[in-house]
């Protein structure tokens, strides 16, 4: 039996670290997202110090036949990387893969739901 080709990809884009354990929370979010939407391909990509980077991650999805990729910056604060570097990377992906729709979402820390959840966790009794 042939499985359908996923048409949607979700890339969780994070900074990266030299510490290999740093990626565990990001990977946990990816596993949960994939469980919530089994028809999507969900991957993590990193700006620096870890693999895969965003171009390699997107190329892998395109090779799998994905035609729409949503990129979610997993940044709480919006610094230079989210404001300047990421839009340039996405512009290059759009140039390389004009047949793919790329959606760049705002940084996760700008979402009111994330702010509310973090405040509730901070206030909760341990």
Secondary structure, 3 states (H helix, E strand, C coil): CCCCCCCEEEEEEECCCCCHHHHHHHHHHHHHHHHHCCCCEEEEEECCCCCCCHHHHHHHHHHCCCCEEEEEECCCCCCHHHHHHHHHHHHHHHHHCCCCEEEECCCHHHCHHHHHHHHHHHHCCC
